[in-house]
Amino acid sequence: MKNKYKSNVILVMFLVLLLRSEVTFSDGIWFKAKNSYRVNDGSVSQELHLSSDHDLSKDYMRDVIVFGSEAESKWHKDYHKGIFLLKKVLHKEKTRTYIVNSRHPIRYEFKAVSTFITKRDKMIVMGAKINIFLYGQRSFDPQERDHEFVDTDEPAFSLDIVDKNASSNYWIKVGQRLNIGTIFLKEPLVNKSVNFFINNSFYGKFKTDDNGKLSFVLPSPENGVFQHSRDVCHYHLEVEHEYEDTTYISTLTILVHPERIVNTPIAGFSTLIGTMGIAVLFVIVRRKKKQVG
């Protein structure tokens, strides 16, 4: 009996501390991407997962629609217009997985939309988005298609976080400035709070300006995340908006890599001079030792 009482006290204390703290959980759903891998035919395969902090995530994602399209970028090709749906498969960990294969080097934009009604008759619309560049080996051929495009309009994605960097950056890294815009029904959302998460942990809150735009430098995550230059850390932004008795919650996942050292001619020349200096110094010291001997 005493042990049960102690357990209840500890639980209450934990809840009090949690409420007093500034810990914030993500209310929406967001994408996670496992490392892509190359298939024998030269294509690249990518697994996408949908995640949520809530126990009701199964309800959130029960009737979710996941679709993709080619993102506007400098790699854009005219004959890859249209949207295609991604089918879910049951992963070995019994999680919903969406697999995309690409034989061509293309930047894709994937979106997920789920609409449901709560027990209190409150409608909630969940949205999630991620930009991914898949670097397939094959050259473009108008007769070849990576996906079967559907003859329908794009599912409604009313609340959107637009990544202004997606069109020009192949590799998004720590320390890079991120420029985004928040849009609802094709109009900018001004002075809107945006939550920022790193690997599912709340990092901070930002606010869009009078034009619905936000700009900040991507911070470095906790130590131990990056072990190699190919590693990736999942950052995601989340925005929420109320409109006509409906709650809209959308996220944008950003795959962030460690900061890369830029190899410039000056840096290479400096390295060469330094190496030669050390070599000359080593020879001089060795000759002096021989003379003393």
C-alpha positions as CSV (number, residue, x, y, z in Angstrom):
1,M,0.0,0.0,0.0
2,K,2.8,2.4,0.9
3,N,4.7,1.6,-2.3
4,K,1.5,2.4,-4.3
5,Y,1.2,5.7,-2.4
6,K,4.8,6.6,-3.1
7,S,4.3,5.8,-6.8
8,N,1.3,8.1,-7.0
9,V,3.2,10.9,-5.2
10,I,6.1,10.5,-7.6
11,L,3.7,10.6,-10.6
12,V,2.0,13.8,-9.3
13,M,5.4,15.5,-8.7
14,F,6.5,14.6,-12.2
15,L,3.3,16.0,-13.8
16,V,3.7,19.2,-11.8
17,L,7.3,19.6,-12.9
18,L,6.3,18.9,-16.4
19,L,3.6,21.6,-16.4
20,R,6.0,24.1,-14.8
21,S,8.7,23.4,-17.4
22,E,8.8,24.9,-20.9
23,V,8.6,21.5,-22.5
24,T,6.5,21.6,-25.6
25,F,5.3,18.6,-27.5
26,S,4.5,18.7,-31.2
27,D,0.8,18.6,-31.9
28,G,1.0,17.7,-35.5
29,I,2.4,14.8,-37.6
30,W,5.7,15.0,-39.4
31,F,7.8,13.1,-41.8
32,K,10.9,11.0,-40.9
33,A,13.2,9.8,-43.6
34,K,15.6,6.9,-43.3
35,N,18.9,7.0,-45.2
36,S,18.3,6.4,-48.9
37,Y,20.0,3.5,-50.6
38,R,20.9,2.7,-54.2
39,V,19.2,-0.2,-56.0
40,N,20.9,-2.4,-58.5
41,D,19.1,-0.8,-61.4
42,G,20.7,2.6,-60.6
43,S,17.6,4.0,-58.9
44,V,17.6,5.4,-55.4
45,S,15.0,4.1,-52.8
46,Q,13.8,6.3,-49.9
47,E,11.7,5.3,-46.9
48,L,9.3,7.9,-45.4
49,H,7.6,7.5,-42.1
50,L,4.9,9.6,-40.4
51,S,5.4,10.3,-36.7
52,S,3.4,12.0,-33.9
53,D,3.9,12.7,-30.2
54,H,0.4,11.7,-29.4
55,D,-1.0,8.3,-28.5
56,L,-3.9,9.1,-30.9
57,S,-1.4,9.2,-33.8
58,K,-3.1,6.1,-35.2
59,D,-6.3,8.1,-35.4
60,Y,-4.5,11.0,-36.9
61,M,-3.0,8.9,-39.7
62,R,-5.7,6.3,-40.2
63,D,-7.0,7.9,-43.4
64,V,-4.0,10.0,-44.3
65,I,-3.2,10.7,-48.0
66,V,0.5,10.9,-48.9
67,F,1.4,12.3,-52.3
68,G,4.4,13.6,-54.1
69,S,5.4,15.9,-56.9
70,E,8.5,17.3,-58.4
71,A,9.6,20.5,-56.5
72,E,10.5,23.6,-58.4
73,S,14.3,23.7,-58.5
74,K,17.2,24.1,-60.8
75,W,16.9,20.3,-61.5
76,H,13.4,20.8,-62.8
77,K,12.3,18.9,-65.9
78,D,9.1,19.7,-67.7
79,Y,8.0,16.2,-68.4
80,H,7.8,15.3,-64.7
81,K,4.8,17.4,-64.0
82,G,1.9,16.0,-62.0
83,I,1.3,14.4,-58.6
84,F,1.5,10.7,-57.6
85,L,0.2,8.9,-54.6
86,L,2.4,6.8,-52.2
87,K,1.0,3.5,-51.0
88,K,1.7,2.5,-47.4
89,V,3.4,-0.8,-46.6
90,L,3.8,-2.5,-43.2
91,H,7.4,-2.1,-42.0
92,K,9.1,-4.9,-40.1
93,E,8.7,-2.7,-36.9
94,K,5.0,-2.6,-37.7
95,T,5.1,1.1,-38.6
96,R,3.5,2.7,-41.7
97,T,6.2,3.2,-44.3
98,Y,5.9,5.0,-47.6
99,I,8.6,4.0,-50.2
100,V,9.6,6.2,-53.1
101,N,12.0,5.1,-55.9
102,S,13.7,7.5,-58.4
103,R,15.9,6.7,-61.3
104,H,16.4,10.4,-62.1
105,P,18.1,13.1,-60.1
106,I,15.0,15.1,-58.9
107,R,14.0,17.1,-55.9
108,Y,10.7,15.8,-54.7
109,E,8.1,17.4,-52.4
110,F,6.0,15.0,-50.4
111,K,2.9,16.0,-48.5
112,A,0.5,14.2,-46.1
113,V,-3.0,15.3,-45.3
114,S,-5.3,13.8,-42.7
115,T,-8.7,15.1,-41.6
116,F,-10.7,13.8,-38.6
117,I,-13.4,14.9,-36.1
118,T,-12.8,14.6,-32.4
119,K,-15.3,13.3,-29.8
120,R,-16.3,16.9,-29.2
121,D,-17.2,17.4,-32.9
122,K,-14.1,19.5,-33.4
123,M,-12.6,19.2,-36.9
124,I,-8.8,19.0,-37.1
125,V,-6.8,19.0,-40.4
126,M,-3.2,17.7,-40.1
127,G,-0.6,18.4,-42.8
128,A,3.0,17.4,-43.1
129,K,5.6,18.2,-45.8
130,I,9.2,17.3,-46.6
131,N,11.6,18.1,-49.5
132,I,14.0,15.3,-50.6
133,F,16.6,15.2,-53.3
134,L,17.1,11.7,-54.8
135,Y,20.1,11.5,-57.0
136,G,19.4,8.6,-59.4
137,Q,22.1,7.7,-61.9
138,R,20.2,7.6,-65.1
139,S,19.8,10.5,-67.5
140,F,16.4,12.0,-68.3
141,D,14.3,10.2,-70.9
142,P,10.9,11.7,-71.7
143,Q,9.6,8.1,-72.3
144,E,10.6,6.9,-68.8
145,R,8.6,7.8,-65.8
146,D,9.5,7.1,-62.2
147,H,5.9,7.3,-61.0
148,E,2.4,6.9,-62.3
149,F,0.8,10.4,-62.1
150,V,-2.8,10.6,-61.1
151,D,-5.4,12.4,-63.2
152,T,-6.7,14.6,-60.3
153,D,-6.2,17.9,-58.6
154,E,-3.7,18.0,-55.7
155,P,-5.4,17.3,-52.3
156,A,-6.1,20.4,-50.4
157,F,-3.1,21.6,-48.3
158,S,-4.6,24.7,-46.8
159,L,-1.9,25.6,-44.2
160,D,1.6,25.4,-45.6
161,I,5.2,26.3,-44.5
162,V,7.1,27.1,-47.6
163,D,10.9,26.5,-47.6
164,K,12.5,29.2,-49.7
165,N,15.8,27.3,-49.8
166,A,14.4,24.1,-51.3
167,S,14.6,25.4,-54.9
168,S,18.4,26.0,-54.9
169,N,20.0,23.9,-52.1
170,Y,20.9,20.3,-52.5
171,W,22.6,20.0,-49.1
172,I,21.1,21.9,-46.2
173,K,23.5,22.1,-43.3
174,V,24.0,23.5,-39.8
175,G,24.8,27.2,-39.7
176,Q,22.9,27.8,-42.9
177,R,20.2,30.5,-43.0
178,L,16.7,29.2,-43.5
179,N,14.1,31.4,-45.1
180,I,10.5,30.3,-44.8
181,G,7.0,31.6,-45.3
182,T,3.7,30.6,-43.7
183,I,0.7,30.5,-46.0
184,F,-3.0,29.8,-45.4
185,L,-5.4,29.5,-48.3
186,K,-2.6,31.0,-50.5
187,E,-2.4,34.1,-48.3
188,P,0.5,34.9,-45.9
189,L,0.0,34.3,-42.2
190,V,1.5,37.4,-40.4
191,N,2.7,37.5,-36.9
192,K,2.1,33.8,-36.5
193,S,4.0,31.7,-33.9
194,V,6.1,28.8,-35.3
195,N,7.4,26.1,-33.1
196,F,10.9,24.6,-33.9
197,F,11.9,21.0,-33.0
198,I,15.2,19.2,-33.4
199,N,14.9,15.4,-33.4
200,N,11.4,15.6,-31.8
201,S,12.7,17.8,-29.0
202,F,11.3,21.4,-28.6
203,Y,14.1,23.9,-29.3
204,G,12.3,27.3,-29.5
205,K,9.6,29.5,-30.9
206,F,9.7,32.0,-33.7
207,K,7.3,34.5,-35.1
208,T,6.7,35.5,-38.7
209,D,6.9,39.2,-39.7
210,D,4.3,41.4,-41.3
211,N,4.8,39.6,-44.6
212,G,4.4,36.1,-43.1
213,K,8.1,35.4,-43.5
214,L,10.7,34.1,-41.1
215,S,14.5,33.9,-41.3
216,F,16.9,32.2,-38.9
217,V,20.2,30.3,-38.8
218,L,19.9,26.6,-38.3
219,P,21.5,25.8,-34.9
220,S,23.7,22.8,-34.2
221,P,21.9,19.9,-32.4
222,E,23.2,18.2,-29.2
223,N,26.6,16.5,-29.3
224,G,26.8,13.0,-30.8
225,V,24.2,13.5,-33.5
226,F,26.7,13.8,-36.3
227,Q,29.3,11.1,-36.6
228,H,29.9,11.4,-40.4
229,S,29.4,14.1,-43.1
230,R,26.6,11.9,-44.5
231,D,24.6,11.9,-41.3
232,V,21.3,13.7,-41.1
233,C,19.3,15.3,-38.3
234,H,15.5,15.8,-38.5
235,Y,14.5,19.4,-37.8
236,H,10.8,20.3,-38.1
237,L,8.7,23.5,-38.0
238,E,5.1,23.5,-36.9
239,V,2.4,26.1,-37.2
240,E,-1.2,26.1,-36.1
241,H,-4.2,28.1,-37.2
242,E,-7.9,28.3,-36.3
243,Y,-10.4,29.1,-39.1
244,E,-14.2,28.6,-39.2
245,D,-14.3,26.1,-36.2
246,T,-11.5,24.1,-37.7
247,T,-8.0,23.6,-36.4
248,Y,-5.2,23.4,-39.0
249,I,-1.8,22.0,-37.9
250,S,1.0,21.7,-40.4
251,T,4.7,20.8,-40.2
252,L,7.7,21.1,-42.5
253,T,10.5,18.6,-42.0
254,I,14.0,19.7,-42.9
255,L,16.9,17.2,-43.3
256,V,20.0,18.9,-41.9
257,H,23.5,17.8,-42.3
258,P,26.7,18.8,-40.4
259,E,28.5,21.9,-41.5
260,R,30.9,21.0,-44.4
261,I,34.3,22.5,-44.8
262,V,34.5,24.5,-48.0
263,N,37.6,23.7,-50.0
264,T,38.8,27.0,-51.7
265,P,42.0,27.5,-53.7
266,I,43.3,29.8,-50.9
267,A,42.7,27.1,-48.2
268,G,44.3,24.4,-50.4
269,F,47.4,26.7,-51.1
270,S,47.7,27.4,-47.3
271,T,47.6,23.7,-46.5
272,L,50.3,23.0,-49.1
273,I,52.6,25.7,-47.8
274,G,52.1,24.5,-44.2
275,T,52.9,20.9,-45.2
276,M,56.0,21.9,-47.1
277,G,57.2,24.1,-44.1
278,I,56.8,21.1,-41.7
279,A,58.7,18.9,-44.1
280,V,61.6,21.4,-44.4
281,L,61.7,21.9,-40.7
282,F,61.9,18.1,-40.2
283,V,64.8,17.8,-42.7
284,I,66.7,20.7,-40.9
285,V,66.3,19.1,-37.5
286,R,67.4,15.7,-38.7
287,R,70.6,17.1,-40.4
288,K,71.5,19.0,-37.2
289,K,71.2,15.8,-35.2
290,K,73.5,14.0,-37.6
291,Q,76.1,16.9,-37.3
292,V,76.0,16.8,-33.5
293,G,76.4,13.0,-33.6
